[in-house]
């Protein structure tokens, strides 16, 4: 698989241990990219790096570090480490986040604010720092994972959806700001994806998809320099239907 957009070789990934990010990194390695992976969990990050290094083979850079991405004052250091390891950064891929239990957020304002910090504030901070670096060098790509959940405001995940909607709004603004500087911004909007984070969601019907299919869609959208990637593509029409249903009718639906 080729990525005929130059330069796209050196990729910095935040949230590298998520199932979607891991699958995407595998495909990017196949396309000849080099990876610097940042994750929260040391054991999971080590497993991801070992898997990627085997796939990359000798002479290819696959490096990374463990970090608490909620600590905003450490973000600049992470960018510096990636720059040194890769010799520069062409693509910043922001996949970090958490899928909370809405009931726990409803019961605790503190928990709700932590969810907003992780999925919105921290992700936005990373995007703004990435934008500064990519804008200065005059080329590159910023890829951020939003969520179709931002469309509906359903009672079962409205805080997660609100946080992702805020992140996506920033990505839209950055797209307009950075386009004249040769930097492209892609927003990925997955629907229901069968990952460890969604293991408790049962049953999983026909609208669910796999991390591998989402990853394939992400790489294709990068190659095509798309602004928004609904994955799978049919999820766009589900979201439009949810928006149309709205209000009282939406409240009668299950979580």
C-alpha positions, 0 to 999 in steps of 0.5 A: 500500500503506497501513500502518494502524499509527500511528506507522510513518512514520520508519524507521531501517534497519541493514544497508540495502544487503542485498538484503532490506533494499533491497527492503523499503525500496522497499515502505516508501517506497510506503507513505509512510514516510521512511528513514534507511539505515545500511550498511557499504559506501560505494558500495553505500549510495550506490547504494541511496540514489540508487535510494530517492530517485528512488522517494521523489520530492521532499519525502520524507526519504531519508538515511543514512550509512556505518558499521562496525556492528561498532564498538559504541561508534559505535551511539549516534551513529548513532541520534542522526543518524537522530533528527535527520534524521527528526525521530524514529524510529518503526521500527528495522529491523535487517538487518545481518549476514554469511553466512560460509564455515563452513570458514573459521570451522572453521579459525580461531577468530578468524574464528568469533568475528568471525562471532558478533560481527557476527551476534549481538553487534553486532545485539543491541547495536543492538536493546538501544539501539533498545529504550531509545529506543522504550520511552522514547517509548512507541510504535514497532516493532523489526524484526529479521532472524533466520534459519531456520538457527538451528533445525537446527545443520547442519554447513554453517552452524552458527556463523551459525545459532547467532549468529542464534539468539542474536539471536532469543532477545534479540528474544523477551525484548524483545517481552515487555519492551516490549509493555506500553510500546506497542512491538511486536517482530517477528522475521523468519525467512527461509529460503533467499533468492537474494541476492548473499550466496548466489550460490555456493549451487547449484543453487537449488531450489523452496524458494528465494525472492526478496528481493522476496517476503521484503520483501513478507512483512516489510511484511505482518507489520509491518502485522499486528503479527505476532510472527514471520514465517517467509518463505516461510511453508512454511519453518516446516514445513521447519524443524520437519522438520529438528528432527524428523530431528535427530541422526545422520540430519541428519549424513547429509544434505548441507550 
